Amino acid sequence: MSFYGLIWRLLPGPTALKVVEAAVLVLAVVAVLFVWVFPAVAPFMPFNDTTVGQ
């Protein structure tokens, strides 16, 4: 059993409503990542540690 299949079965309503609900869930996850997770992790990432020009 896949995780996505489980989510699809748990969403209420007909197929069209499930598509809208799934899209809202994806957008909510993306928003949480961009608002809280990525800013919290950014200081620990090595992308801004440059050694050229110092």
Buried (B, 14 or more C-beta within 10 A) or exposed (E): EEEEEEEBEEBEEEEEEBEEBBEEEEEEEEEEEEEEEEEEEEEEEEEEEEEEEE
